[in-house]
């Protein structure tokens, strides 16, 4: 199975890290504001101890999040087999998807601003009767731009050939 680009670690972890920072700031502001409202005699040292604890907890969460993203990207795999596209993903709960070429309707490529800067893409495979409404049946995030183009062309070519052979 082919693997994702290491650059996918950046795009995969950035949103999670940003979200964790927002949560830590909101919790800190709420807790510190609550301390001041409940007891006006709370000293600066109590608040600074809490902020030290919160900073440490936040850094630990961010480190774990980035570590999880690294493992997730390293374990993600995809393959364009003879009759199907295989996608394997997950760290704790593994998912194995096989998308037959006969069901593939379209293969799209998406590139966010960050992905364009990094030179990577997401390949979305849309099928007839997709089980997830509004989303691609299969998604391969974080592969190099040139490889994404090759994956799209190869997949669409095999899908067209499969349909011709089956008379659809």
N, C-alpha and C positions, 0 to 999 in steps of 0.2 A: 504494500500500500504506500501511496505517496503521502508526504507530510506537508504541513503548512509552513509558510515562511516564518522565521523567527521574529520578523517584524510584526506578525499578528499578535504577539505578546503585548505590544504597546497598545494596539487598538482594543484588544480584548480586556486589558486591565484598566485602561484609562477611565472608562465610564464608571466602573466599580469604585475605583479610588476616589474619583470626584464625588460620587454619592456618599461614600463613607465620611469624607471630609465635611460635607454639608450636614450629615447627621451628627457628627461630633460637635460641630459648632452650635447647632440648634440645642443639643442636649446641654452643652456647657452654658450657653446663654440662659436657658430655662432654669437650670439648677442654680447657677450663681444668682440670677434674679430672684429665685425662690428663697435662697438663703438670706438675701438682703431683706426681703419682705417679712419673713418669718421671725427673724431675730436680728434686730439692728445692732446688737453687740457682737456679732460675728466679726472676728478679726481678719485682717488681710492674710495672715498666715494660713487660716483654715481654707480660705478660697484658693490661695496659691497651692496648698497641698492637693486640693481637689483638681486644680488645673494641671498639676504635674501628673497626677494619676490619670486624668482624662487624656492628656497628651501621650502618655505611655500606652494606654489602652488603644488609642487611635492609631499610633504607629504600629502596634502589634497587629491590629486588624488590617491595616494597609499592607503590611509585610505578608500576612497570611493570604490576603487577596491576590497580591502579585504572584506569590508562590503558586497559588491555585491556578492562576491564569497561565503560568509557565507550564505546569503539568498538563492542563487542559489542551494547550496548543501542541505539546509534544505527543499527546495520546491521540489527537485527531488524525484520522487517516481517510483517504479516498482512493478509489480505483475505478478506471473505466475498463470494465471486463468485456467479455465477448457479447453478452446479452443484456447487460445492466450496468448501472452506476452504483457502486457500493460506497457507503459513507459510514464511518465508525467514529463515535464521539462519546465523551463522558469521562469523568474521573471516578466518582462514587457510584453513580448509576450509569452503566454503559448502554449505548443505543447503537444498533446495527440496522441500517436501512439499505434496502436494495430497490432500485428504481429501474424497472424494465424499460428498454428503449422504445418498446411498442406503446408505452403510455406517455412518453415525453412529448409535450406540445411546443415548448419554448425553453431556451437556455439564455438567461440574461446575465449581464455583468453590471455590478454596482460598484461605484467608487466614491466614498465620502471624501471630504476635503483632506482629512488626515491620511486616508488610504492613498490618495493621489500623491501627497507629499512623500509618503513612504514607498510608493511604487507597487502597491498591492491592490488586490480586488477581491470582491465577493462574487462567486458564481451561484446564481439561483436557477434551480431546475424546476420548471412548472410542468405539471402533468394533467391529464384528463382525469377529472374526478378527484382532485386533491383533497386530502383529509383535513387540511388546515385551511379554512376559508381565508382568502386574502393574503396568504403566504405561500412561499414556494414549498414544494414537497421536499426538496433537498437543497441544502445551502452549504457551500464550501467557502468559508471566510478566510481571508488572509493568505491568498496565494499570489505569487508574483504576476504582474500584469501580463507578461508574455505567455506564461503558463495558462493563465485564465482564458486568454484568447484561443489557445490551442485546445483546452478542455472544452470550450464552447463549440468550436468548429468540429472537433472529433465526435462529441456527443450528438450534435445535430446531424452530422453525416450518418452516424450509425442509426439514429432514430429514423431518418428518411429511408435508409436502406431496409430497415426492419419493416417499415410500413409498406414499401414497395413489394417486399417478399411475401408479406401477408395479404396483399391485395387491397389494402385500405387506402 
